[in-house]
């Protein structure tokens, strides 16, 4: 379970995402949030937060729940959005598990996160363990 402080910190990243993108764009949600990603089954979503203009879905795997958030920001704003990591995030950096994705891993609020850009989009994964973060990314195609 994510603490209130952790949610507030992640909200910082989501707010940074919100400030970066005024344009809206649609993406086929069934492709972005498939029912199954590797050993993870979608248990909630996709949901749209109109206030933040962020789409999200929750997946359940062996180590618990993984949250996937996606936002359209435009190619010129991807780097700025990725710079919006919570100030108290630790272990910020690239990891081979990202594959060809341009982004970073970071730990925050007792969870393990990955944030990356893909074209005009920002993706943020929040997982309860390092292994679930890596396993989710291995099965996710964006």
C-alpha positions, 0 to 999 in steps of 0.5 A: 500500500502506498503511503499518503506521503508517497502519493503526494510525491508521485503527484508531484511527477504527475503535476509536472506531466500536467504542466508539460502538456496542454494538447490532448491526443488519443491513443488506443487504450486497449493497446496501451493498457492490455488485459495481460502484460506478461504475468500481470493481469489488469485488475482496474482501469483504464481510468482517466483523470480529467484534472491531470489528463492522465490515464492509468490502470492497475495490474496484479502480479505475484509481488502485488499491484503495479500501477501504470500511468500514461500522459500525452505531453508532446515530443518537445515536453518529454524531457521536461516531464522526466525532470519532474522526479520527486525531490526525495527520490533515490537510486535515480538513473538508467537501468538495462531493464529499460531496454531501448526506452529513454527514461529512468528508474527511481525509488520513492515512497517505498516503491520502485518506479520507472518513467520514460518517454515514447514519442509524445507520451510519458509512461510511469510504472510504480511497483512494490518490488524491484523484480516486479518493476523489471518483470512488468517492463519486460512484458510491456511493449511501449 
